[in-house]
């Protein structure tokens, strides 16, 4: 180990072209640098440097030895950098919670990419259509849809997702297509049971605001079930765009009242750490944020 240290000092002296400058860069006394080089010459049994008050030069043996030293020092720096990177690699288990529909379509691809890059990181993906207590349930990061209330959680906004009115082509063929928000009251309405009743929606158009109140004919506590009911032609509903991108592409659902707009909902990643962010959360957020920038559910 002492020889490796002396090789590093010797290399620094050669590159600095001065014992004094090498000592300054290393933060040690000039005499200490000179001593290390002298000990190295003693170990290898040959003079490596010609010293004078004006000039410092390598001997022929020193020039040969220096070329090898440069490679040794370079490899040592690479090894040290890799070790430092390894120490900052995300490890352990990352527990992530999300609404089912968002998790299936948006988080599973992120998990795949993350596992390829960080194979030592374990992922526990908790998909439920309820707001969980992150601290009590040991969740590291949670996806929240909607506008957040004040809390002790830290939030990063991933984007906004439009709210759209949808129904299946089969339902519209049987029951007609509403052309104004007011006509929605004439249709079978589907909703999530976690939403407070009666449901009030505020549509905007060039003509102004249109406020409608709906009574649900069918309710469910599952966003997936709500989507299935709409696809099966059981009624009309309002959902976030991230839930229905695939169904729209496949023609299972169509959007209604396209000339009217509802307020979009925010999509957030929240976590309980206000201090140092653990590497496992940081890398997941980085992957998720990059994917969300180009997601088809954004406004």
ZADO-1210 file (C-alpha; in nm, 4 decimals, padded with zeros to 6 digits):
<atoms>
<atom x="00.0000" y="00.0000" z="00.0000" code="UNK" pos="1"/>
<atom x="00.2908" y="00.2362" z="00.0763" code="UNK" pos="2"/>
<atom x="00.4299" y="00.1745" z="-00.2716" code="UNK" pos="3"/>
<atom x="00.0937" y="00.2624" z="-00.4314" code="UNK" pos="4"/>
<atom x="00.0880" y="00.5839" z="-00.2292" code="UNK" pos="5"/>
<atom x="00.4409" y="00.6708" z="-00.3430" code="UNK" pos="6"/>
<atom x="00.3524" y="00.5954" z="-00.7053" code="UNK" pos="7"/>
<atom x="00.0712" y="00.8479" z="-00.6743" code="UNK" pos="8"/>
<atom x="00.3056" y="01.1103" z="-00.5288" code="UNK" pos="9"/>
<atom x="00.5682" y="01.0424" z="-00.7956" code="UNK" pos="10"/>
<atom x="00.3098" y="01.0779" z="-01.0734" code="UNK" pos="11"/>
<atom x="00.1846" y="01.4045" z="-00.9268" code="UNK" pos="12"/>
<atom x="00.5405" y="01.5455" z="-00.9129" code="UNK" pos="13"/>
<atom x="00.6030" y="01.4553" z="-01.2767" code="UNK" pos="14"/>
<atom x="00.2777" y="01.6130" z="-01.3927" code="UNK" pos="15"/>
<atom x="00.3253" y="01.9231" z="-01.1770" code="UNK" pos="16"/>
<atom x="00.6911" y="01.9488" z="-01.2877" code="UNK" pos="17"/>
<atom x="00.7762" y="02.0641" z="-00.9373" code="UNK" pos="18"/>
<atom x="00.8062" y="01.9230" z="-00.5876" code="UNK" pos="19"/>
<atom x="00.6652" y="02.2461" z="-00.4477" code="UNK" pos="20"/>
<atom x="00.3586" y="02.2479" z="-00.6761" code="UNK" pos="21"/>
<atom x="00.2945" y="01.8771" z="-00.6152" code="UNK" pos="22"/>
<atom x="00.3120" y="01.9404" z="-00.2405" code="UNK" pos="23"/>
<atom x="00.0628" y="02.2270" z="-00.2753" code="UNK" pos="24"/>
<atom x="-00.1806" y="02.0127" z="-00.4736" code="UNK" pos="25"/>
<atom x="-00.1519" y="01.7267" z="-00.2246" code="UNK" pos="26"/>
<atom x="-00.1777" y="01.9573" z="00.0757" code="UNK" pos="27"/>
<atom x="00.1463" y="01.8366" z="00.2363" code="UNK" pos="28"/>
<atom x="00.4942" y="01.9745" z="00.2984" code="UNK" pos="29"/>
<atom x="00.7521" y="01.9766" z="00.0166" code="UNK" pos="30"/>
<atom x="00.9862" y="01.7692" z="00.2330" code="UNK" pos="31"/>
<atom x="00.7213" y="01.4986" z="00.2658" code="UNK" pos="32"/>
<atom x="00.6854" y="01.4772" z="-00.1118" code="UNK" pos="33"/>
<atom x="01.0605" y="01.4603" z="-00.1620" code="UNK" pos="34"/>
<atom x="01.0854" y="01.1866" z="00.0988" code="UNK" pos="35"/>
<atom x="00.8169" y="00.9729" z="-00.0697" code="UNK" pos="36"/>
<atom x="00.9919" y="00.9954" z="-00.4068" code="UNK" pos="37"/>
<atom x="01.3283" y="00.9071" z="-00.2485" code="UNK" pos="38"/>
<atom x="01.1755" y="00.6036" z="-00.0773" code="UNK" pos="39"/>
<atom x="01.0217" y="00.4953" z="-00.4077" code="UNK" pos="40"/>
<atom x="01.3596" y="00.5191" z="-00.5800" code="UNK" pos="41"/>
<atom x="01.5098" y="00.3094" z="-00.3003" code="UNK" pos="42"/>
<atom x="01.2400" y="00.0453" z="-00.3418" code="UNK" pos="43"/>
<atom x="01.2819" y="00.0135" z="-00.7196" code="UNK" pos="44"/>
<atom x="01.6606" y="00.0417" z="-00.6938" code="UNK" pos="45"/>
<atom x="01.7099" y="00.3096" z="-00.9597" code="UNK" pos="46"/>
<atom x="01.7110" y="00.6885" z="-00.9803" code="UNK" pos="47"/>
<atom x="01.3870" y="00.8123" z="-01.1352" code="UNK" pos="48"/>
<atom x="01.4495" y="01.1874" z="-01.1364" code="UNK" pos="49"/>
<atom x="01.7286" y="01.4320" z="-01.1984" code="UNK" pos="50"/>
<atom x="01.6954" y="01.7140" z="-00.9485" code="UNK" pos="51"/>
<atom x="01.8433" y="02.0626" z="-00.9713" code="UNK" pos="52"/>
<atom x="01.7534" y="02.4030" z="-00.8375" code="UNK" pos="53"/>
<atom x="01.6250" y="02.5083" z="-01.1804" code="UNK" pos="54"/>
<atom x="01.4857" y="02.2001" z="-01.3418" code="UNK" pos="55"/>
<atom x="01.3264" y="01.8679" z="-01.2654" code="UNK" pos="56"/>
<atom x="01.3566" y="01.5937" z="-01.5273" code="UNK" pos="57"/>
<atom x="01.3019" y="01.2219" z="-01.5563" code="UNK" pos="58"/>
<atom x="01.5841" y="00.9766" z="-01.6095" code="UNK" pos="59"/>
<atom x="01.5430" y="00.7210" z="-01.8859" code="UNK" pos="60"/>
<atom x="01.4380" y="00.4642" z="-01.6250" code="UNK" pos="61"/>
<atom x="01.2072" y="00.7228" z="-01.4712" code="UNK" pos="62"/>
<atom x="01.0375" y="00.7846" z="-01.8072" code="UNK" pos="63"/>
<atom x="00.9690" y="00.4124" z="-01.8507" code="UNK" pos="64"/>
<atom x="00.8476" y="00.3783" z="-01.4924" code="UNK" pos="65"/>
<atom x="00.6254" y="00.6868" z="-01.5225" code="UNK" pos="66"/>
<atom x="00.4333" y="00.5382" z="-01.8170" code="UNK" pos="67"/>
<atom x="00.3400" y="00.2387" z="-01.6034" code="UNK" pos="68"/>
<atom x="00.2586" y="00.4608" z="-01.3054" code="UNK" pos="69"/>
<atom x="00.0110" y="00.6649" z="-01.5130" code="UNK" pos="70"/>
<atom x="-00.1772" y="00.3458" z="-01.5985" code="UNK" pos="71"/>
<atom x="-00.1711" y="00.2276" z="-01.2357" code="UNK" pos="72"/>
<atom x="-00.3007" y="00.5609" z="-01.1037" code="UNK" pos="73"/>
<atom x="-00.5692" y="00.5719" z="-01.3742" code="UNK" pos="74"/>
<atom x="-00.6932" y="00.2247" z="-01.2898" code="UNK" pos="75"/>
<atom x="-00.6943" y="00.3098" z="-00.9197" code="UNK" pos="76"/>
<atom x="-00.9083" y="00.6181" z="-00.9855" code="UNK" pos="77"/>
<atom x="-01.1506" y="00.4153" z="-01.1965" code="UNK" pos="78"/>
<atom x="-01.1785" y="00.1534" z="-00.9227" code="UNK" pos="79"/>
<atom x="-01.2381" y="00.4229" z="-00.6594" code="UNK" pos="80"/>
<atom x="-01.5071" y="00.5926" z="-00.8704" code="UNK" pos="81"/>
<atom x="-01.6842" y="00.2615" z="-00.9270" code="UNK" pos="82"/>
<atom x="-01.6720" y="00.1922" z="-00.5552" code="UNK" pos="83"/>
<atom x="-01.8194" y="00.5331" z="-00.4762" code="UNK" pos="84"/>
<atom x="-02.0951" y="00.4796" z="-00.7327" code="UNK" pos="85"/>
<atom x="-02.1676" y="00.1382" z="-00.5845" code="UNK" pos="86"/>
<atom x="-02.2000" y="00.2919" z="-00.2383" code="UNK" pos="87"/>
<atom x="-02.4647" y="00.5281" z="-00.3771" code="UNK" pos="88"/>
<atom x="-02.6556" y="00.2577" z="-00.5623" code="UNK" pos="89"/>
<atom x="-03.0154" y="00.2143" z="-00.4496" code="UNK" pos="90"/>
<atom x="-03.0537" y="-00.0983" z="-00.2392" code="UNK" pos="91"/>
<atom x="-03.3160" y="-00.2633" z="-00.0230" code="UNK" pos="92"/>
<atom x="-03.6881" y="-00.2671" z="-00.0985" code="UNK" pos="93"/>
<atom x="-03.8829" y="00.0259" z="-00.2412" code="UNK" pos="94"/>
<atom x="-04.2523" y="00.0120" z="-00.1504" code="UNK" pos="95"/>
<atom x="-04.4673" y="00.2120" z="-00.3936" code="UNK" pos="96"/>
<atom x="-04.8446" y="00.2662" z="-00.3729" code="UNK" pos="97"/>
<atom x="-05.0667" y="00.3787" z="-00.6581" code="UNK" pos="98"/>
<atom x="-05.4235" y="00.3687" z="-00.7922" code="UNK" pos="99"/>
<atom x="-05.4645" y="00.0476" z="-00.9895" code="UNK" pos="100"/>
<atom x="-05.5195" y="00.1966" z="-01.3358" code="UNK" pos="101"/>
<atom x="-05.2263" y="00.4363" z="-01.3140" code="UNK" pos="102"/>
<atom x="-04.9963" y="00.1746" z="-01.1665" code="UNK" pos="103"/>
<atom x="-05.0662" y="-00.0885" z="-01.4318" code="UNK" pos="104"/>
<atom x="-05.0198" y="00.1433" z="-01.7297" code="UNK" pos="105"/>
<atom x="-04.7521" y="00.3809" z="-01.5987" code="UNK" pos="106"/>
<atom x="-04.5579" y="00.2291" z="-01.3091" code="UNK" pos="107"/>
<atom x="-04.5037" y="-00.1247" z="-01.4364" code="UNK" pos="108"/>
<atom x="-04.2936" y="00.0026" z="-01.7327" code="UNK" pos="109"/>
<atom x="-04.0941" y="00.2210" z="-01.4899" code="UNK" pos="110"/>
<atom x="-04.0325" y="-00.0787" z="-01.2650" code="UNK" pos="111"/>
<atom x="-03.9104" y="-00.2775" z="-01.5668" code="UNK" pos="112"/>
<atom x="-03.6603" y="-00.0065" z="-01.6659" code="UNK" pos="113"/>
<atom x="-03.5492" y="00.0409" z="-01.3071" code="UNK" pos="114"/>
<atom x="-03.4865" y="-00.3291" z="-01.2523" code="UNK" pos="115"/>
<atom x="-03.2725" y="-00.3467" z="-01.5661" code="UNK" pos="116"/>
<atom x="-03.0553" y="-00.0603" z="-01.4411" code="UNK" pos="117"/>
<atom x="-03.0517" y="-00.1460" z="-01.0691" code="UNK" pos="118"/>
<atom x="-03.0977" y="-00.5237" z="-01.0375" code="UNK" pos="119"/>
<atom x="-03.0190" y="-00.5169" z="-00.6636" code="UNK" pos="120"/>
<atom x="-03.3198" y="-00.2946" z="-00.5900" code="UNK" pos="121"/>
<atom x="-03.6364" y="-00.4815" z="-00.4893" code="UNK" pos="122"/>
<atom x="-03.9770" y="-00.3305" z="-00.5702" code="UNK" pos="123"/>
<atom x="-04.3021" y="-00.3854" z="-00.3800" code="UNK" pos="124"/>
<atom x="-04.5853" y="-00.2345" z="-00.5880" code="UNK" pos="125"/>
<atom x="-04.9075" y="-00.1811" z="-00.3929" code="UNK" pos="126"/>
<atom x="-05.2026" y="-00.1085" z="-00.6259" code="UNK" pos="127"/>
<atom x="-05.5242" y="-00.0018" z="-00.4539" code="UNK" pos="128"/>
<atom x="-05.7926" y="00.2563" z="-00.5262" code="UNK" pos="129"/>
<atom x="-05.7763" y="00.4196" z="-00.1838" code="UNK" pos="130"/>
<atom x="-05.5699" y="00.6824" z="-00.0091" code="UNK" pos="131"/>
<atom x="-05.3330" y="00.5004" z="00.2241" code="UNK" pos="132"/>
<atom x="-05.1468" y="00.6148" z="00.5326" code="UNK" pos="133"/>
<atom x="-04.7904" y="00.5991" z="00.4075" code="UNK" pos="134"/>
<atom x="-04.6249" y="00.6013" z="00.7488" code="UNK" pos="135"/>
<atom x="-04.8479" y="00.3344" z="00.9033" code="UNK" pos="136"/>
<atom x="-04.8214" y="00.1048" z="00.6008" code="UNK" pos="137"/>
<atom x="-04.4490" y="00.1541" z="00.5442" code="UNK" pos="138"/>
<atom x="-04.4841" y="00.3029" z="00.1969" code="UNK" pos="139"/>
<atom x="-04.1839" y="00.4919" z="00.0561" code="UNK" pos="140"/>
<atom x="-04.3626" y="00.6664" z="-00.2297" code="UNK" pos="141"/>
<atom x="-04.7249" y="00.7037" z="-00.3345" code="UNK" pos="142"/>
<atom x="-04.9014" y="00.8275" z="-00.6464" code="UNK" pos="143"/>
<atom x="-05.1891" y="01.0650" z="-00.5724" code="UNK" pos="144"/>
<atom x="-05.4436" y="01.1761" z="-00.8292" code="UNK" pos="145"/>
<atom x="-05.6242" y="01.5061" z="-00.7705" code="UNK" pos="146"/>
<atom x="-05.5339" y="01.8318" z="-00.6008" code="UNK" pos="147"/>
<atom x="-05.3455" y="01.7715" z="-00.2782" code="UNK" pos="148"/>
<atom x="-05.4408" y="01.9077" z="00.0581" code="UNK" pos="149"/>
<atom x="-05.1804" y="02.0464" z="00.2975" code="UNK" pos="150"/>
<atom x="-04.9851" y="01.7719" z="00.4711" code="UNK" pos="151"/>
<atom x="-04.6421" y="01.6786" z="00.5998" code="UNK" pos="152"/>
<atom x="-04.5739" y="01.4829" z="00.2817" code="UNK" pos="153"/>
<atom x="-04.3375" y="01.6064" z="00.0122" code="UNK" pos="154"/>
<atom x="-04.4942" y="01.6134" z="-00.3351" code="UNK" pos="155"/>
<atom x="-04.3519" y="01.6244" z="-00.6861" code="UNK" pos="156"/>
<atom x="-04.6018" y="01.7071" z="-00.9584" code="UNK" pos="157"/>
<atom x="-04.5747" y="01.4731" z="-01.2552" code="UNK" pos="158"/>
<atom x="-04.8290" y="01.6540" z="-01.4695" code="UNK" pos="159"/>
<atom x="-05.1996" y="01.7111" z="-01.5208" code="UNK" pos="160"/>
<atom x="-05.4461" y="01.4667" z="-01.6708" code="UNK" pos="161"/>
<atom x="-05.7665" y="01.5856" z="-01.8398" code="UNK" pos="162"/>
<atom x="-06.1009" y="01.4648" z="-01.7081" code="UNK" pos="163"/>
<atom x="-06.3202" y="01.3352" z="-01.9903" code="UNK" pos="164"/>
<atom x="-06.6753" y="01.2097" z="-02.0324" code="UNK" pos="165"/>
<atom x="-06.6869" y="00.8674" z="-02.1986" code="UNK" pos="166"/>
<atom x="-06.9249" y="00.5939" z="-02.2993" code="UNK" pos="167"/>
<atom x="-06.9134" y="00.2879" z="-02.5231" code="UNK" pos="168"/>
<atom x="-07.0312" y="00.2984" z="-02.8867" code="UNK" pos="169"/>
<atom x="-07.2887" y="00.0296" z="-02.7933" code="UNK" pos="170"/>
<atom x="-07.4390" y="00.2420" z="-02.5164" code="UNK" pos="171"/>
<atom x="-07.4585" y="00.5489" z="-02.7389" code="UNK" pos="172"/>
<atom x="-07.6255" y="00.3472" z="-03.0146" code="UNK" pos="173"/>
<atom x="-07.8948" y="00.2370" z="-02.7667" code="UNK" pos="174"/>
<atom x="-07.9381" y="00.5532" z="-02.5599" code="UNK" pos="175"/>
<atom x="-07.8271" y="00.8402" z="-02.7813" code="UNK" pos="176"/>
<atom x="-07.5351" y="01.0798" z="-02.7564" code="UNK" pos="177"/>
<atom x="-07.5546" y="01.3800" z="-02.5220" code="UNK" pos="178"/>
<atom x="-07.4495" y="01.7039" z="-02.6903" code="UNK" pos="179"/>
<atom x="-07.4629" y="01.9356" z="-02.3881" code="UNK" pos="180"/>
<atom x="-07.3728" y="01.8828" z="-02.0211" code="UNK" pos="181"/>
<atom x="-07.7351" y="01.9373" z="-01.9251" code="UNK" pos="182"/>
<atom x="-07.8379" y="01.6295" z="-02.1255" code="UNK" pos="183"/>
<atom x="-07.6208" y="01.4049" z="-01.9061" code="UNK" pos="184"/>
<atom x="-07.9023" y="01.3877" z="-01.6506" code="UNK" pos="185"/>
<atom x="-08.1006" y="01.1841" z="-01.9052" code="UNK" pos="186"/>
<atom x="-07.8387" y="00.9067" z="-01.9074" code="UNK" pos="187"/>
<atom x="-07.7278" y="00.6185" z="-01.6871" code="UNK" pos="188"/>
<atom x="-07.4416" y="00.7519" z="-01.4749" code="UNK" pos="189"/>
<atom x="-07.1533" y="00.5422" z="-01.3425" code="UNK" pos="190"/>
<atom x="-06.9224" y="00.6585" z="-01.0624" code="UNK" pos="191"/>
<atom x="-06.6716" y="00.5633" z="-00.7958" code="UNK" pos="192"/>
<atom x="-06.8258" y="00.5099" z="-00.4543" code="UNK" pos="193"/>
<atom x="-06.5465" y="00.7065" z="-00.2864" code="UNK" pos="194"/>
<atom x="-06.6782" y="01.0265" z="-00.4487" code="UNK" pos="195"/>
<atom x="-06.9280" y="01.2146" z="-00.2354" code="UNK" pos="196"/>
<atom x="-07.2868" y="01.2294" z="-00.3610" code="UNK" pos="197"/>
<atom x="-07.4486" y="01.4055" z="-00.5327" code="UNK" pos="198"/>
<atom x="-07.1849" y="01.4452" z="-00.8012" code="UNK" pos="199"/>
<atom x="-07.1371" y="01.7996" z="-00.9245" code="UNK" pos="200"/>
<atom x="-06.9441" y="01.8754" z="-01.2416" code="UNK" pos="201"/>
<atom x="-06.8460" y="02.2173" z="-01.3717" code="UNK" pos="202"/>
<atom x="-06.8023" y="02.2252" z="-01.7494" code="UNK" pos="203"/>
<atom x="-06.6574" y="02.5217" z="-01.9375" code="UNK" pos="204"/>
<atom x="-06.7153" y="02.6248" z="-02.2966" code="UNK" pos="205"/>
<atom x="-06.7070" y="02.9382" z="-02.5130" code="UNK" pos="206"/>
<atom x="-07.0601" y="03.0062" z="-02.3944" code="UNK" pos="207"/>
<atom x="-06.9576" y="03.0041" z="-02.0287" code="UNK" pos="208"/>
<atom x="-06.9902" y="02.7601" z="-01.7390" code="UNK" pos="209"/>
<atom x="-07.2327" y="02.4696" z="-01.7214" code="UNK" pos="210"/>
<atom x="-07.2888" y="02.3205" z="-01.3772" code="UNK" pos="211"/>
<atom x="-07.4611" y="01.9845" z="-01.3625" code="UNK" pos="212"/>
<atom x="-07.5517" y="01.7510" z="-01.0783" code="UNK" pos="213"/>
<atom x="-07.5635" y="01.3771" z="-01.1334" code="UNK" pos="214"/>
<atom x="-07.7125" y="01.0812" z="-00.9472" code="UNK" pos="215"/>
<atom x="-07.5311" y="00.7526" z="-00.9990" code="UNK" pos="216"/>
<atom x="-07.7186" y="00.4445" z="-01.1141" code="UNK" pos="217"/>
<atom x="-07.4175" y="00.2231" z="-01.0570" code="UNK" pos="218"/>
<atom x="-07.1259" y="00.2680" z="-00.8159" code="UNK" pos="219"/>
<atom x="-06.8079" y="00.0766" z="-00.7504" code="UNK" pos="220"/>
<atom x="-06.5027" y="00.1175" z="-00.5296" code="UNK" pos="221"/>
<atom x="-06.2734" y="00.0008" z="-00.8125" code="UNK" pos="222"/>
<atom x="-06.1550" y="00.2219" z="-01.0978" code="UNK" pos="223"/>
<atom x="-06.0929" y="-00.0919" z="-01.3051" code="UNK" pos="224"/>
<atom x="-06.4527" y="-00.2045" z="-01.2477" code="UNK" pos="225"/>
<atom x="-06.5793" y="00.1419" z="-01.3412" code="UNK" pos="226"/>
<atom x="-06.3888" y="00.1240" z="-01.6666" code="UNK" pos="227"/>
<atom x="-06.5213" y="-00.2260" z="-01.7392" code="UNK" pos="228"/>
<atom x="-06.8792" y="-00.1161" z="-01.6753" code="UNK" pos="229"/>
<atom x="-06.8387" y="00.1726" z="-01.9186" code="UNK" pos="230"/>
<atom x="-06.6855" y="-00.0552" z="-02.1828" code="UNK" pos="231"/>
<atom x="-06.9730" y="-00.3033" z="-02.1351" code="UNK" pos="232"/>
<atom x="-07.2193" y="-00.0291" z="-02.2186" code="UNK" pos="233"/>
<atom x="-07.3747" y="00.0169" z="-01.8741" code="UNK" pos="234"/>
<atom x="-07.3625" y="00.3950" z="-01.8791" code="UNK" pos="235"/>
<atom x="-07.1714" y="00.7232" z="-01.9005" code="UNK" pos="236"/>
<atom x="-06.8930" y="00.8306" z="-01.6665" code="UNK" pos="237"/>
<atom x="-06.6196" y="01.0867" z="-01.6084" code="UNK" pos="238"/>
<atom x="-06.2658" y="00.9511" z="-01.5744" code="UNK" pos="239"/>
<atom x="-05.9072" y="01.0730" z="-01.5891" code="UNK" pos="240"/>
<atom x="-05.7535" y="01.0365" z="-01.9327" code="UNK" pos="241"/>
<atom x="-05.4734" y="00.8114" z="-01.8031" code="UNK" pos="242"/>
<atom x="-05.7362" y="00.5437" z="-01.7337" code="UNK" pos="243"/>
<atom x="-05.8736" y="00.5205" z="-02.0856" code="UNK" pos="244"/>
<atom x="-05.5922" y="00.5793" z="-02.3368" code="UNK" pos="245"/>
<atom x="-05.5898" y="00.2139" z="-02.4417" code="UNK" pos="246"/>
<atom x="-05.9702" y="00.1844" z="-02.4499" code="UNK" pos="247"/>
<atom x="-05.9925" y="00.4924" z="-02.6731" code="UNK" pos="248"/>
<atom x="-05.7267" y="00.3581" z="-02.9091" code="UNK" pos="249"/>
<atom x="-05.9107" y="00.0259" z="-02.9383" code="UNK" pos="250"/>
<atom x="-06.2489" y="00.1909" z="-02.9952" code="UNK" pos="251"/>
<atom x="-06.4012" y="00.0458" z="-02.6775" code="UNK" pos="252"/>
<atom x="-06.4892" y="00.3935" z="-02.5530" code="UNK" pos="253"/>
<atom x="-06.5433" y="00.7322" z="-02.7134" code="UNK" pos="254"/>
<atom x="-06.5199" y="01.0764" z="-02.5582" code="UNK" pos="255"/>
<atom x="-06.8279" y="01.2958" z="-02.5332" code="UNK" pos="256"/>
<atom x="-06.8837" y="01.6707" z="-02.5078" code="UNK" pos="257"/>
<atom x="-06.5454" y="01.7491" z="-02.6612" code="UNK" pos="258"/>
<atom x="-06.6394" y="02.1176" z="-02.6887" code="UNK" pos="259"/>
<atom x="-06.6712" y="02.1348" z="-02.3109" code="UNK" pos="260"/>
<atom x="-06.3854" y="02.1096" z="-02.0630" code="UNK" pos="261"/>
<atom x="-06.3619" y="01.9894" z="-01.7069" code="UNK" pos="262"/>
<atom x="-06.0776" y="02.0929" z="-01.4778" code="UNK" pos="263"/>
<atom x="-05.7843" y="01.8525" z="-01.5132" code="UNK" pos="264"/>
<atom x="-05.6513" y="01.6600" z="-01.2145" code="UNK" pos="265"/>
<atom x="-05.2953" y="01.6755" z="-01.0881" code="UNK" pos="266"/>
<atom x="-05.0809" y="01.3623" z="-01.0815" code="UNK" pos="267"/>
<atom x="-04.8325" y="01.3655" z="-00.7927" code="UNK" pos="268"/>
<atom x="-04.5624" y="01.1478" z="-00.6461" code="UNK" pos="269"/>
<atom x="-04.5556" y="01.1993" z="-00.2699" code="UNK" pos="270"/>
<atom x="-04.3093" y="01.0771" z="-00.0095" code="UNK" pos="271"/>
<atom x="-04.2628" y="01.1394" z="00.3636" code="UNK" pos="272"/>
<atom x="-03.8960" y="01.2467" z="00.3646" code="UNK" pos="273"/>
<atom x="-03.8199" y="01.6166" z="00.3992" code="UNK" pos="274"/>
<atom x="-03.4511" y="01.5673" z="00.4663" code="UNK" pos="275"/>
<atom x="-03.2104" y="01.3521" z="00.2669" code="UNK" pos="276"/>
<atom x="-03.3900" y="01.1568" z="-00.0058" code="UNK" pos="277"/>
<atom x="-03.2898" y="00.7884" z="-00.0069" code="UNK" pos="278"/>
<atom x="-03.1289" y="00.6806" z="-00.3370" code="UNK" pos="279"/>
<atom x="-03.4047" y="00.4236" z="-00.4019" code="UNK" pos="280"/>
<atom x="-03.6709" y="00.6975" z="-00.4021" code="UNK" pos="281"/>
<atom x="-03.4551" y="00.9392" z="-00.6002" code="UNK" pos="282"/>
<atom x="-03.3898" y="00.6987" z="-00.8883" code="UNK" pos="283"/>
<atom x="-03.7547" y="00.5889" z="-00.9037" code="UNK" pos="284"/>
<atom x="-03.8685" y="00.9520" z="-00.9193" code="UNK" pos="285"/>
<atom x="-03.6147" y="01.0273" z="-01.1903" code="UNK" pos="286"/>
<atom x="-03.7336" y="00.7367" z="-01.4058" code="UNK" pos="287"/>
<atom x="-04.1013" y="00.8192" z="-01.3443" code="UNK" pos="288"/>
<atom x="-04.0591" y="01.1925" z="-01.4121" code="UNK" pos="289"/>
<atom x="-03.8841" y="01.1296" z="-01.7439" code="UNK" pos="290"/>
<atom x="-04.1537" y="00.8855" z="-01.8544" code="UNK" pos="291"/>
<atom x="-04.4320" y="01.1223" z="-01.7461" code="UNK" pos="292"/>
<atom x="-04.2953" y="01.4069" z="-01.9602" code="UNK" pos="293"/>
<atom x="-04.4123" y="01.2275" z="-02.2746" code="UNK" pos="294"/>
<atom x="-04.7069" y="01.0295" z="-02.1386" code="UNK" pos="295"/>
<atom x="-05.0230" y="01.0227" z="-02.3500" code="UNK" pos="296"/>
<atom x="-05.2389" y="01.1026" z="-02.0454" code="UNK" pos="297"/>
<atom x="-05.1008" y="01.4546" z="-02.0019" code="UNK" pos="298"/>
<atom x="-05.3008" y="01.7658" z="-02.0894" code="UNK" pos="299"/>
</atoms>
